[in-house]
Amino acid sequence: MNAIKMVLFDLDDTLLHFDDYWEVSVKDAFRNHFYTRDLDADELFEAFHHAEQSLVKKLDSQQITFDEYRTQRFLVAMDQMGQPTDIETAIDFEMFYQSLSKKHMKPNLMINQMIKDLLNQYQVGILTNGTRGWQTAKLEAMGLDRIIPESNVFISEVIGHEKPSPEIYHYVLRTTSLQPEQVLVVGDSWTNDVAAPIRAGMKAIWLNKKNVQVPQAPRPLAVIAEIEELRAILMSETLLQHREP
Ligand SMILES: [Mg+2]
């Protein structure tokens, strides 16, 4: 068995939880953006949240791209509110929301320490779907940019492919010169962080926070409910035995 050399984390909802900053940031943006400030922020949030839930399914099945997902949730919500608008306003809102949300994202000291400890034994990287500017801003807000080497941060916009396209995992392998089985992907998306990387020959650990039923196949190395559980798994003797001297 080939030892794990790199732990590759998904970012959104794996290291940085949407629920921790999303609602407060979106409502902050609704209350202050020129197109939405006269509307009821709570009511608009409901419409936005509803639109988001149906669009995320389309995103997961690759019917829409990440950019489309982010603008459409605003367009659909504004339709719902009887204030239809255009793509330029949706993009402007998205940029505004992003600039506000940085102040609502906080470093998670437990996660940051765990990654520092993992770095004693492994290379650590990030594999995330999104834009360079936005994903980098999140890493900076969390203090992860100072812990994880920039050369190990893989962002779909920069690579030109999104998870779960096979190309994005192959890109990581080419760039790191690692064998597929030396890379362990950890993330909350079964499709993006478990099934697709395993198909590319990598290993995977699924963060199943919502405790949904685990699909029969493929088999991840482990299924965890909290990211903290990684510490015990990745520093356990079972895996260490497989590490090369
Ligand atoms: Mg995720």
Boltz pocket constraint, residues with backbone or C-beta under 6 A from the ligand:
constraints:
  - pocket:
      binder: B
      contacts: [[A, 10], [A, 11], [A, 12], [A, 13], [A, 14], [A, 187], [A, 188], [A, 189]]
      max_distance: 6.0
